Structures are given as structure tokens and as C-alpha cells.
Amino acid sequence: MYDLVIRNANIVDGTGKSTYRGDLAVKDGKIAALGEFDGEGRREIDAVGKLLTPGWVDVHSHMDGQATWDPLCSPAANHGITTLIMGNCGIGFAPCEPNDEAHDRLIAVVEDVEDIPGAALHEGVEWTWESFPEYLDAVEKFPRAIDVGAQVPHCAVRTYVMGERGTNNEQATPDDVERMADIVREGIEVGALGFTTSRTELHTTRADAAMPGTYADEAELLGIGKVIGELGGKGIYGVVSDFENWEQEMDWMKRLSIDNNCQINFVLFFRDEKDWERVLKQLEYCRAAREEGAQLIPHVGARPVNILLSWDGTINPFSFHANYAALSIMSHEDRLAELRKPEVRAAILAEDDPLMGDEFMDTIIAGWDKLYELGDPPNYEPGPEDSIAARAAAAGIPPREYCYDLMMKNGGKNVVYFPCFGYGANDLSRQVTLLEDDTTVLSLADTGAHCGVLCDASVPTQMLSFYVRDRQRGHRFPLEQAVKMQTHDTARCVGLDDRGTLEVGMKADLNIIDFEQLQLEAPEIIFDLPAGGRRMFQGARGYDATIVSGEVIMENGEYTGAVPGRLIRGPQEAPRAA
């Protein structure tokens, strides 16, 4: 007797091979049989006409705090994600000295860099740890629906070892580096999947200072990285960088990788078309470095770097208007009541756009040809004719008036889409090129972060509903390729060989999907974090069931209460052939 049998499914197994019709059986949390077999299940699901895929593996999340209080790691489970990897971008909560000042310092970095409400973190994180091993123990104890894995974050390590010198980005001494390396070694030995660091000036604090570790020199970067070599190549080294001197950056990464038999996962994004040429050169560099024995894995996104602008979010086009200032600190209900008043609308719209002389901010304020109504269903590939400028011109009204009114739709929850980096071609062709490159891995969802402006945890749903089924402005991906990208490929890039494909012996993390009904819902700000903290939430339709280790955790969009999720400790080997 099997624990679970799924019948008559269209099986997309994550290996890239063609979809086939068959059954799947689960026993003791593992896939026990596939195709045609004898035997019944204690529970059986008829999946006729539905897709059966592996669960999605999200390798770039910022759930380091939320994973200690939210069993669903929402909205991950709403989009079929069964494994989340956190500790990215050098950001996290351990190690940390056991005092309020140290706690506040790390929370401030996470709030400023990742736009996770500080009040929610202060209330939600219980700080039952000091060391990184103690943090893993705390994460492991908390019951959850999905699996999570952690990486050792440079920011926390540097701050713990160097104090204010680390926070101020002073150069580390050899003793500092040795102490940091010891902490990273200890973390990997007890189950961290690797170490991550940030080298981008986009990651700044409220004091307009770069986060700790941004300007670490090679002695520090390589001194920490050598730990992975000393551990026999166990552990991954993660990097996010501006790549202003990209050849120099790629050179130390290549040396670190070769010298330590170390895989380096690095964030590859671009801001404009000039940057695109640099990206193409980096891809070629990775191919050449691979021939020398380096393992350089670019992590790329399925969407441009984007911001969702809304009344309740972090920012909107009217945030800097004098007549809006008092509304900005109101509750949703009070703000909406004011915005509905004709005299308030007239006063805000009568103001000149308060331009700042900064291209990025001025686009948010009045770059109407680069701002779009996201819509329902959401359109992440709008054309020039879809811009607020074009729609307003067609309606014969000023664009700021058009924008104000569209934001008032849906009870004041409608959002404006600003694809701020990587949309210079006015379509998703650049993203498709990156996703199809043989060196890259789908990543960068930032699940759990940028709560006031983003919900890219929904990318797995978009990959199937849009890139496979609905896209009109370019070619589509084969279903099998899109599934493999976010199951097999993502799992393997973080050392998880026990999941990501539907094969006998593999972990039974599964999605049953009504492909024709699969659809992203419109994102909206909700207030369900601890302390009433806000976040941009985007749901989905079409997931009949999401299953972790053979247990159904989500059914028709509703949480079942099951908590089969576990902390992943270290790389996971593939099951041995029978």
C-alpha cells in the first residue's frame, strides 16, 4: 500500500524529456513508482488532464526572518514553491551578539536593503540564537510546510567579528579574516549550503552607507572562500555585484573557484542597453572559464528589475507632492477616504511634478512613457502603446490624472508597473536570451523581500502561464524546458540532488496543475505581517495541489495545515539506484 497515488497525470518530470501520461506513487516521502504499476494508495488523486511536475525550487529568497514565524513562507507555497534557499546577498540574522543593539543593527540593514518592515522583524524574530549553528537549530525547530536551506551571510559575520569597523566598511585585518573564515567554516560544517556576499552600492542603509562587506578586498573575499576548499569543495560562494570593473571581479571569482573547487553563484543583471553588452561578455567569460575548470553560474531573472507603485506601498508617483504628504502616513482606509475627495484629488493634480534631477526617481514621479498599469491579469511585457503616457493621450487627459484614477481602481489597490532595469528593449527579449543561455540559472525572485514594491515569488507561475502558454510578443518556451529550469536546474545549482525531478527514489515534492486555468492574480498590498506589517502579495489560480515529502500542503489554493517541511542541512545526495 502506497501513502499516495496520483493517477492519469500528464507527467512533466523535470529532466527535460517529453511529457507523458502516467501515474505516480509515494511511499515514506519519496517517489516509489512511476508510469504503470500495481498497487493502491491510502489516498488517491485523479489528475486526469492535469500537469504533474516537481515542486519549484527557489534559490534566491530573503526568508531568513519570516522562516522563523511563518510555516508557509508565504507567498512561496501559493506559487508551488516547495524549497526555498535564504541567506542571499550577504544578508541574514546570524551570527549576532545577544543584545538589543546588535539585533537592531541587523534588522536595520534588512529593513533598509530588502524593504522588509522593521516592526514586523522586531515582533516576529525571537532571537533565540547567537551563533550561526544556533540559528539553524531555531529554524529547524519551527514547524513549516516547505523546506528551507540557509547560507552564511557576510554582513552578519563581518558585523559580529569587527563591530563598528565592520559596519563602517573598514578594511579587515588578517585576524578579522581568520575569525570570519572560522565562522563560515563552522556554519557550513553544521549545514549551511554556502556563503554569500554583496558588492553592490544598490544595497545601502538609511544613512546612505553601503552595507557591511560591500568594499571587502580580495584578501577578505579569498580568505573566507578558502574555507570551501579546505572542506573539500563543500559549500557554494554567492556574490551580487555592480560589476563596474567586471573583468577584475570575474577574475578573482574564477581564481577562487579553481583554487578551491568551488561553485560560485553570482547575480547577473543589467540596468540599460549599454550594460547589456557587458552582460554578453560575462556570459562568454563564464564559458571560457569553464574550460579552465571554474564553476561560475550566473543567476538571472525572468522579469526586469521592477517596482510596483501603489498608494499603500513604499512609493508611488505622488509620494513627493506636497498635498500628498499628510496622506502618506495614514491608514489604508483613511488615506483612501481622502483620495476619493474631489478637492484632494484636484489639489494633488494641480501641483507641478516635483522632479529631483535623479533619472530613477524622476521616472517614478513623471516618467509616464515608462510607467504602465500592471492590470488583471498582470502584464509584465507591456509595449510603448500600453504606457500611461500613451493611454492618457488616447483618453485626451493629462497622464498624472490618468495615473491617479487608475490607482483608485480596485478599491484603491491598483498598482503601476515600473520595469526600472533591463527593459530597454521594451519587451522581455533580453530576459529570454539570459534564460536560454547554457550557463545561467533562473533566480532572483527575492521571495520575502521588497515587501512594499515587489512580489516576484510569483515568477514560477508566470514561467508556465506566460512564457509557455500566453506570450504574444516573442517565442515561447517548451513546457518541459520551463519546468526543468525551475526544478532540476535550480536544485542542482545549490547542491540538492535529491529533488527537482520525478524519478523513483527522489523526494516527493510535487505540483498538480490545471495548466489551462493557471493564472497570476493582480498583486496588492496586504497587512498580515507581525505588528500589522505590510507586504505586496500576489496569489495564483490553477494549482490543484502542492505536495511536500508526499504530504499535501496546499489544495485548491488553501493551506491544509500540514507541516512536512524541513531544514536542509548541507548538500543532498541523489538516491542510489536500486
C-alpha positions as CSV (number, residue, x, y, z in Angstrom):
1,M,0.0,0.0,0.0
2,Y,1.4,3.4,-1.0
3,D,0.8,6.5,1.0
4,L,-0.3,8.5,-2.0
5,V,-1.1,7.7,-5.6
6,I,-1.7,10.3,-8.3
7,R,-3.5,8.8,-11.4
8,N,-3.8,9.7,-15.0
9,A,-1.5,12.8,-14.9
10,N,0.4,14.5,-17.7
11,I,3.9,14.0,-16.2
12,V,6.5,16.7,-16.8
13,D,9.4,15.1,-14.9
14,G,11.9,18.0,-14.7
15,T,14.6,16.2,-16.8
16,G,13.5,17.9,-20.0
17,K,12.2,14.8,-21.7
18,S,8.8,14.8,-23.3
19,T,5.6,14.9,-21.2
20,Y,3.9,11.5,-20.8
21,R,0.7,10.1,-19.4
22,G,1.0,8.0,-16.3
23,D,0.6,7.5,-12.5
24,L,2.9,8.3,-9.6
25,A,3.1,6.6,-6.2
26,V,4.7,8.0,-3.0
27,K,5.9,6.0,0.0
28,D,7.7,7.4,3.0
29,G,8.1,10.8,1.4
30,K,9.8,9.5,-1.7
31,I,8.7,8.7,-5.2
32,A,8.1,4.9,-5.2
33,A,6.8,4.2,-8.6
34,L,6.1,5.9,-11.9
35,G,4.2,5.2,-15.1
36,E,2.3,2.0,-14.9
37,F,2.4,-0.1,-11.7
38,D,0.3,-2.2,-9.5
39,G,-0.9,-1.2,-6.1
40,E,-3.2,1.4,-4.4
41,G,-2.7,4.4,-2.2
42,R,-4.1,5.3,1.2
43,R,-5.1,8.5,-0.7
44,E,-5.6,8.7,-4.4
45,I,-5.9,11.8,-6.6
46,D,-7.3,11.6,-10.1
47,A,-5.2,14.2,-12.1
48,V,-6.7,13.5,-15.5
49,G,-6.0,16.4,-17.8
50,K,-3.6,18.0,-15.2
51,L,0.1,18.5,-15.2
52,L,2.2,16.7,-12.6
53,T,5.6,18.4,-12.0
54,P,8.3,18.5,-9.4
55,G,7.9,21.3,-6.8
56,W,9.6,24.5,-7.7
57,V,13.0,25.3,-6.1
58,D,13.5,29.0,-5.3
59,V,17.2,29.6,-4.9
60,H,17.1,33.4,-4.1
61,S,14.8,34.3,-1.2
62,H,15.1,36.5,1.9
63,M,13.0,34.4,4.2
64,D,15.7,34.5,7.0
65,G,13.3,36.2,9.4
66,Q,9.9,35.0,8.1
67,A,11.1,31.4,8.1
68,T,11.1,31.6,12.0
69,W,7.5,32.5,12.3
70,D,5.5,31.6,9.1
71,P,5.0,27.9,8.3
72,L,4.0,28.6,4.7
73,C,6.8,31.1,4.0
74,S,4.0,32.9,2.1
75,P,3.7,33.6,-0.8
76,A,6.0,30.8,-1.8
77,A,3.6,27.9,-1.3
78,N,0.9,29.9,-3.2
79,H,3.1,29.5,-6.3
80,G,4.1,25.9,-5.9
81,I,7.5,26.5,-4.3
82,T,8.4,23.6,-2.1
83,T,12.1,24.5,-1.4
84,L,13.4,28.0,-0.5
85,I,17.1,29.0,-0.2
86,M,17.7,32.0,2.0
87,G,20.8,33.9,3.2
88,N,21.3,35.6,-0.2
89,C,23.1,38.9,-0.9
90,G,25.2,38.6,2.3
91,I,22.1,39.4,4.3
92,G,20.8,37.5,7.3
93,F,20.4,37.3,11.1
94,A,23.3,35.2,12.3
95,P,25.7,35.3,13.9
96,C,24.6,38.2,16.1
97,E,25.6,39.3,19.6
98,P,22.8,38.6,22.1
99,N,21.8,42.2,22.8
100,D,19.2,44.7,21.5
101,E,21.8,47.0,19.9
102,A,23.2,44.2,17.8
103,H,19.7,42.9,16.9
104,D,18.6,46.4,15.9
105,R,21.6,46.8,13.7
106,L,20.9,43.7,11.7
107,I,17.2,44.5,11.5
108,A,18.0,48.0,10.2
109,V,20.1,46.6,7.4
110,V,17.4,44.1,6.3
111,E,14.7,46.8,6.5
112,D,16.8,49.3,4.5
113,V,18.2,47.0,1.9
114,E,15.4,44.5,1.5
115,D,12.4,46.6,2.4
116,I,11.1,44.2,5.0
117,P,9.2,46.2,7.7
118,G,11.4,46.6,10.8
119,A,8.4,46.5,13.1
120,A,7.4,43.0,11.7
121,L,11.0,41.8,12.2
122,H,11.2,43.2,15.7
123,E,8.0,41.4,16.7
124,G,8.4,38.3,14.6
125,V,12.0,37.3,15.2
126,E,12.6,35.9,18.7
127,W,16.4,35.9,18.7
128,T,17.0,32.6,20.5
129,W,20.4,32.4,18.9
130,E,23.8,34.0,18.8
131,S,25.9,31.7,16.6
132,F,25.0,30.5,13.1
133,P,24.6,26.9,14.3
134,E,22.2,28.1,16.9
135,Y,20.2,30.0,14.2
136,L,19.9,26.8,12.2
137,D,18.7,24.9,15.3
138,A,16.0,27.6,15.7
139,V,14.9,27.4,12.1
140,E,14.9,23.6,12.3
141,K,12.6,23.6,15.4
142,F,9.9,25.7,13.8
143,P,7.2,23.6,12.1
144,R,6.7,24.5,8.5
145,A,5.1,23.4,5.3
146,I,8.0,23.7,2.9
147,D,11.8,23.0,3.0
148,V,14.3,25.8,3.6
149,G,18.0,26.0,3.3
150,A,20.3,28.7,4.6
151,Q,23.6,30.3,3.7
152,V,26.1,32.2,5.9
153,P,25.7,35.9,5.3
154,H,28.8,38.1,5.0
155,C,27.1,41.2,6.5
156,A,26.2,39.5,9.8
157,V,29.6,37.7,10.0
158,R,31.6,40.9,9.4
159,T,29.5,42.9,11.9
160,Y,29.8,40.2,14.5
161,V,33.6,40.0,14.2
162,M,34.5,43.6,13.5
163,G,31.7,45.6,15.3
164,E,31.6,49.2,14.2
165,R,34.7,48.7,12.0
166,G,32.8,46.1,10.0
167,T,29.6,48.3,9.8
168,N,31.7,51.2,8.6
169,N,33.4,49.0,5.9
170,E,36.9,49.4,7.2
171,Q,39.4,47.0,5.8
172,A,39.6,43.7,7.7
173,T,42.8,42.7,9.3
174,P,44.3,39.2,8.8
175,D,43.0,38.3,12.2
176,D,39.5,39.6,11.3
177,V,39.6,37.5,8.1
178,E,40.6,34.4,10.0
179,R,37.8,34.8,12.6
180,M,35.3,35.3,9.8
181,A,36.6,32.2,8.0
182,D,36.2,30.2,11.2
183,I,32.5,31.2,11.5
184,V,31.8,30.4,7.8
185,R,33.6,27.0,8.3
186,E,31.5,26.2,11.3
187,G,28.3,27.3,9.5
188,I,29.0,25.0,6.5
189,E,30.0,22.1,8.7
190,V,26.6,22.2,10.5
191,G,24.5,22.5,7.4
192,A,24.8,25.9,5.6
193,L,24.7,25.5,1.9
194,G,27.4,28.1,1.4
195,F,28.4,31.7,2.0
196,T,27.1,34.9,0.3
197,T,28.3,38.5,0.0
198,S,27.1,41.8,-1.5
199,R,29.3,44.1,-3.5
200,T,26.6,46.4,-4.9
201,E,26.0,50.0,-4.0
202,L,22.3,49.5,-4.5
203,H,22.3,47.8,-1.1
204,T,22.5,50.9,1.1
205,T,21.3,51.7,4.6
206,R,19.1,54.6,5.9
207,A,22.3,56.6,6.5
208,D,23.1,56.2,2.8
209,A,26.0,53.9,3.6
210,A,26.9,50.7,1.8
211,M,26.0,47.6,3.8
212,P,28.9,45.9,5.6
213,G,31.2,43.9,3.3
214,T,30.5,45.9,0.1
215,Y,34.1,47.0,-0.2
216,A,35.8,44.0,1.1
217,D,39.2,43.5,-0.5
218,E,40.5,40.3,-2.2
219,A,42.3,39.2,0.9
220,E,39.0,39.1,2.8
221,L,37.0,37.6,0.0
222,L,39.5,34.9,-0.9
223,G,40.4,34.3,2.8
224,I,36.8,33.4,3.5
225,G,36.4,31.4,0.3
226,K,39.4,29.2,1.0
227,V,37.3,27.5,3.7
228,I,35.3,25.9,1.0
229,G,38.4,24.4,-0.5
230,E,39.5,23.2,3.0
231,L,36.2,21.5,3.3
232,G,36.7,19.6,0.0
233,G,34.6,21.9,-2.1
234,K,31.6,21.6,0.2
235,G,29.6,24.8,0.0
236,I,28.7,27.4,-2.6
237,Y,30.0,31.0,-2.7
238,G,27.3,33.6,-3.7
239,V,28.0,37.1,-5.0
240,V,25.9,40.1,-6.0
241,S,28.0,42.9,-7.6
242,D,27.6,46.1,-9.6
243,F,30.4,44.7,-11.9
244,E,31.7,48.2,-12.7
245,N,35.1,46.6,-13.1
246,W,33.6,43.3,-14.3
247,E,36.8,41.7,-15.6
248,Q,38.6,42.3,-12.3
249,E,35.6,40.9,-10.3
250,M,35.3,37.9,-12.6
251,D,39.0,37.3,-12.3
252,W,39.0,36.8,-8.5
253,M,35.9,34.8,-8.7
254,K,37.5,32.5,-11.3
255,R,40.6,32.1,-9.2
256,L,38.6,31.4,-6.1
257,S,36.6,28.8,-7.9
258,I,39.5,27.0,-9.4
259,D,41.7,27.1,-6.4
260,N,39.0,25.8,-4.0
261,N,36.9,23.5,-6.4
262,C,34.2,25.9,-5.5
263,Q,30.9,26.8,-7.3
264,I,30.2,30.5,-7.5
265,N,26.6,31.6,-8.0
266,F,26.5,35.3,-8.9
267,V,23.7,37.7,-9.7
268,L,23.8,38.9,-13.3
269,F,21.5,41.8,-14.1
270,F,21.8,44.9,-16.2
271,R,20.4,48.4,-15.9
272,D,20.3,49.6,-19.5
273,E,21.3,48.7,-23.0
274,K,24.9,49.8,-22.6
275,D,25.1,47.3,-19.7
276,W,23.7,44.6,-22.0
277,E,27.0,44.4,-23.9
278,R,28.8,43.8,-20.6
279,V,26.4,41.0,-19.7
280,L,27.0,39.2,-23.0
281,K,30.8,39.5,-22.4
282,Q,30.3,38.0,-18.9
283,L,28.4,35.0,-20.3
284,E,31.3,34.4,-22.8
285,Y,33.7,34.7,-19.9
286,C,31.9,32.0,-17.9
287,R,32.0,29.7,-20.9
288,A,35.8,30.2,-21.3
289,A,36.4,29.9,-17.5
290,R,34.5,26.6,-17.5
291,E,37.1,25.2,-19.9
292,E,39.8,26.2,-17.3
293,G,37.9,24.3,-14.5
294,A,36.0,27.2,-13.0
295,Q,32.3,26.9,-11.9
296,L,30.8,30.3,-12.4
297,I,27.0,30.2,-12.5
298,P,25.1,33.4,-13.5
299,H,21.8,33.8,-11.7
300,V,19.3,35.6,-13.9
301,G,15.7,36.8,-13.6
302,A,12.6,36.1,-15.7
303,R,11.4,39.7,-15.2
304,P,13.2,43.1,-15.4
305,V,14.2,44.6,-12.1
306,N,10.8,46.2,-11.3
307,I,8.9,48.3,-8.8
308,L,5.2,48.2,-8.2
309,L,3.9,51.6,-7.3
310,S,0.7,51.9,-5.2
311,W,-1.0,54.0,-2.6
312,D,-0.2,51.6,0.2
313,G,3.3,50.6,-1.0
314,T,6.7,52.1,-0.3
315,I,6.4,54.7,-3.1
316,N,4.0,56.0,-5.8
317,P,4.2,58.8,-8.4
318,F,2.6,61.2,-6.0
319,S,4.7,60.4,-2.9
320,F,6.6,63.7,-3.1
321,H,3.7,66.0,-3.9
322,A,3.2,68.5,-1.0
323,N,-0.5,67.9,-0.9
324,Y,0.0,64.1,-0.6
325,A,2.5,64.3,2.3
326,A,-0.1,64.2,5.1
327,L,-1.9,61.2,3.4
328,S,1.3,59.1,3.3
329,I,1.2,58.3,7.0
330,M,-2.5,57.5,7.2
331,S,-4.0,54.0,7.3
332,H,-5.3,52.5,4.1
333,E,-8.9,53.3,4.9
334,D,-8.2,56.9,6.0
335,R,-5.9,57.6,3.0
336,L,-8.4,56.1,0.6
337,A,-11.2,58.3,2.0
338,E,-9.1,61.4,1.5
339,L,-8.0,60.4,-2.0
340,R,-11.7,60.0,-3.0
341,K,-12.5,63.6,-2.1
342,P,-12.6,65.7,-5.3
343,E,-10.9,68.6,-3.6
344,V,-7.9,66.4,-2.5
345,R,-7.6,64.9,-6.0
346,A,-7.7,68.4,-7.5
347,A,-5.1,69.8,-5.1
348,I,-2.6,66.9,-5.8
349,L,-3.1,67.0,-9.5
350,A,-2.7,70.8,-9.6
351,E,0.9,70.6,-8.4
352,D,3.8,70.5,-10.8
353,D,5.7,67.2,-10.7
354,P,8.4,67.7,-8.0
355,L,11.3,66.5,-10.1
356,M,14.6,65.8,-8.3
357,G,17.2,65.7,-11.0
358,D,17.7,62.0,-10.5
359,E,16.7,59.9,-13.5
360,F,15.5,57.0,-11.5
361,M,13.3,59.0,-9.1
362,D,12.1,61.3,-11.8
363,T,10.8,58.4,-13.8
364,I,8.7,57.3,-10.8
365,I,7.4,60.8,-10.4
366,A,6.7,61.7,-14.0
367,G,8.2,59.2,-16.4
368,W,4.8,58.4,-17.9
369,D,6.2,56.7,-21.0
370,K,8.0,54.2,-18.8
371,L,5.1,53.5,-16.3
372,Y,2.3,51.1,-17.0
373,E,-0.9,49.8,-15.5
374,L,0.0,46.2,-14.5
375,G,-3.6,45.1,-14.9
376,D,-5.5,42.0,-14.1
377,P,-4.3,39.5,-15.3
378,P,-0.9,41.2,-14.9
379,N,1.0,42.2,-18.0
380,Y,4.8,42.1,-17.4
381,E,5.6,42.7,-21.1
382,P,3.8,45.9,-22.0
383,G,4.6,47.8,-25.2
384,P,5.0,51.5,-25.7
385,E,1.3,51.8,-26.6
386,D,0.5,50.5,-23.1
387,S,2.3,53.2,-21.2
388,I,0.4,55.7,-19.1
389,A,1.6,58.4,-21.5
390,A,0.1,56.6,-24.5
391,R,-3.1,55.6,-22.7
392,A,-3.6,59.2,-21.3
393,A,-3.0,60.7,-24.8
394,A,-5.6,58.3,-26.2
395,A,-8.1,59.4,-23.5
396,G,-7.3,63.0,-24.0
397,I,-6.3,63.7,-20.4
398,P,-3.0,64.6,-18.6
399,P,-1.0,61.5,-17.7
400,R,-0.9,62.3,-14.0
401,E,-4.7,62.4,-13.9
402,Y,-4.9,59.1,-15.8
403,C,-2.4,57.6,-13.3
404,Y,-4.3,58.9,-10.2
405,D,-7.6,57.5,-11.5
406,L,-6.2,54.1,-12.4
407,M,-4.6,53.7,-9.0
408,M,-8.0,54.4,-7.5
409,K,-9.4,51.3,-9.2
410,N,-10.0,48.0,-7.3
411,G,-10.7,49.8,-4.1
412,G,-7.5,51.9,-4.3
413,K,-5.3,48.8,-4.6
414,N,-4.4,49.0,-8.3
415,V,-0.7,49.1,-9.0
416,V,1.5,50.8,-11.5
417,Y,4.4,48.8,-13.1
418,F,7.8,50.3,-13.4
419,P,10.3,48.0,-15.1
420,C,13.3,50.0,-14.0
421,F,16.3,48.0,-15.0
422,G,16.6,45.6,-18.0
423,Y,13.6,46.7,-20.1
424,G,15.4,49.0,-22.6
425,A,14.2,46.8,-25.5
426,N,10.6,47.4,-24.4
427,D,10.0,43.7,-24.2
428,L,11.3,40.6,-22.4
429,S,13.7,39.5,-25.2
430,R,16.7,40.2,-23.0
431,Q,15.3,38.1,-20.2
432,V,14.6,35.3,-22.7
433,T,18.2,35.4,-24.0
434,L,19.5,35.1,-20.5
435,L,17.2,32.3,-19.5
436,E,18.1,30.3,-22.7
437,D,21.9,30.7,-22.2
438,D,23.5,27.4,-21.3
439,T,25.5,28.9,-18.4
440,T,22.6,30.5,-16.5
441,V,20.1,29.5,-13.8
442,L,16.7,31.1,-13.2
443,S,16.8,33.0,-9.9
444,L,16.4,36.5,-8.3
445,A,12.8,36.2,-7.1
446,D,13.8,37.9,-3.8
447,T,10.9,36.0,-2.1
448,G,10.0,37.6,1.2
449,A,11.8,40.9,0.4
450,H,11.0,44.3,-1.1
451,C,7.6,44.0,0.6
452,G,6.3,47.4,-0.3
453,V,7.2,47.3,-4.0
454,L,7.5,43.7,-5.3
455,C,6.2,40.1,-5.4
456,D,8.4,38.2,-7.7
457,A,7.9,35.0,-5.8
458,S,5.2,34.6,-8.5
459,V,7.7,34.0,-11.2
460,P,7.3,30.2,-11.3
461,T,3.6,30.7,-12.1
462,Q,4.5,33.3,-14.8
463,M,7.0,30.9,-16.3
464,L,4.2,28.4,-17.2
465,S,1.2,30.7,-17.7
466,F,3.0,33.3,-19.7
467,Y,6.3,32.1,-21.1
468,V,4.9,28.7,-22.1
469,R,1.2,29.5,-22.9
470,D,0.3,33.1,-23.4
471,R,3.2,35.2,-24.6
472,Q,2.4,37.1,-27.8
473,R,5.4,39.4,-28.3
474,G,8.1,36.7,-28.8
475,H,8.6,33.0,-28.9
476,R,7.5,30.8,-26.0
477,F,9.4,28.1,-24.1
478,P,8.6,24.5,-24.4
479,L,6.7,23.3,-21.3
480,E,9.4,20.7,-20.5
481,Q,12.2,23.3,-20.6
482,A,10.3,25.8,-18.4
483,V,9.7,23.1,-15.8
484,K,13.3,21.9,-15.9
485,M,14.6,25.5,-15.4
486,Q,12.9,25.8,-12.0
487,T,13.2,22.3,-10.7
488,H,16.2,20.3,-11.8
489,D,18.4,23.2,-12.7
490,T,17.7,25.3,-9.6
491,A,18.0,22.3,-7.3
492,R,21.4,21.3,-8.8
493,C,22.9,24.7,-8.6
494,V,22.6,24.7,-4.8
495,G,23.7,21.1,-4.3
496,L,20.3,19.5,-3.9
497,D,20.5,16.3,-6.0
498,D,17.6,14.6,-4.1
499,R,14.8,16.7,-5.6
500,G,13.8,18.5,-8.8
501,T,12.9,15.6,-10.9
502,L,10.2,12.9,-10.9
503,E,12.2,9.7,-10.7
504,V,12.0,6.8,-8.4
505,G,13.8,7.4,-5.1
506,M,13.6,11.2,-5.4
507,K,11.9,13.4,-2.8
508,A,8.2,13.6,-3.4
509,D,7.8,17.3,-3.8
510,L,5.1,17.8,-6.4
511,N,2.7,20.2,-8.1
512,I,-0.6,19.2,-9.7
513,I,-1.5,22.0,-12.1
514,D,-4.6,22.8,-14.1
515,F,-2.5,24.3,-17.0
516,E,-5.4,26.0,-18.8
517,Q,-6.6,27.7,-15.7
518,L,-3.2,28.6,-14.3
519,Q,-3.1,32.4,-13.8
520,L,-1.4,35.1,-11.8
521,E,-3.7,37.3,-9.8
522,A,-3.2,41.0,-9.5
523,P,-0.8,42.0,-6.7
524,E,-2.0,44.1,-3.8
525,I,-0.7,45.4,-0.5
526,I,-2.0,43.4,2.5
527,F,-1.2,43.9,6.2
528,D,-0.6,40.4,7.6
529,L,3.0,40.5,8.8
530,P,3.7,40.7,12.5
531,A,2.8,44.1,14.0
532,G,0.5,44.6,11.1
533,G,3.4,45.0,8.7
534,R,2.5,45.5,5.0
535,R,3.6,43.4,2.0
536,M,2.8,43.2,-1.6
537,F,1.0,39.8,-2.1
538,Q,0.2,38.1,-5.4
539,G,-1.8,34.9,-5.5
540,A,-2.4,32.4,-8.2
541,R,-5.1,30.2,-9.6
542,G,-4.7,26.8,-11.1
543,Y,-2.6,24.9,-8.5
544,D,-4.8,21.9,-7.6
545,A,-2.3,20.6,-5.1
546,T,1.2,21.3,-3.9
547,I,2.9,18.4,-2.1
548,V,6.0,18.2,0.1
549,S,7.6,14.9,1.0
550,G,4.3,13.2,-0.1
551,E,2.0,15.4,2.1
552,V,-0.5,17.8,0.5
553,I,0.3,21.2,1.9
554,M,-1.9,23.3,-0.4
555,E,-5.1,22.2,-2.1
556,N,-7.1,24.4,-4.5
557,G,-5.3,27.5,-3.1
558,E,-5.9,26.7,0.6
559,Y,-3.4,25.6,3.2
560,T,-4.1,22.2,4.6
561,G,-2.2,22.7,7.9
562,A,0.4,20.0,7.1
563,V,4.0,20.7,8.2
564,P,6.2,18.2,6.4
565,G,8.9,20.9,5.6
566,R,12.4,20.5,7.0
567,L,15.6,22.5,7.3
568,I,18.0,21.3,4.7
569,R,21.4,20.7,6.2
570,G,24.1,20.8,3.6
571,P,24.1,19.3,0.1
572,Q,21.8,16.4,-0.5
573,E,22.9,13.3,-2.5
574,A,20.8,11.7,-5.2
575,P,19.2,8.4,-4.2
576,R,21.2,5.3,-5.1
577,A,19.8,3.2,-7.8
578,A,18.1,0.1,-6.6
